[in-house]
Amino acid sequence: MASVAWAQGLGGGGGSSSGTLLSLVPFVLIFVIFYFLLILPQQKRQKAQKAMLDDLKKGDKIITASGIWGTITNLGKSTVTLQVADNTKIKIQKEHIAKLRADDDDKE
């Protein structure tokens, strides 16, 4: 009876490397799912935001990340001057511009 138990132990040792690979499959699948659902869309949004910031020009109407509406009056390398009222201008960092606004947004 002891020889039978010993023989079974040898047979199970040969399949342990394939068992290790099979145990890694769920982790690989989870990483692939996270990549396509979280990482890839975030990279696309970052590229689109960077392209929008690079294409800004004087006179563009924008909305900042804090919700301030304004018109660009001056562009610097890392700052933007906005006119938010008739005699009111503010300077903000370029990265804090959330989006361009449409011309028909003024009719609210």
Secondary structure, 3 states (H helix, E strand, C coil): CHHHHHHHHHHHHHCHHHHHHHHHHHHHHHHHHHHHHHHHHHHHHHHHHHHHHHCCCCCCEEEECCCCEEEEEEECCCEEEEEEECCEEEEEEHHHEEEECCHHHHHC
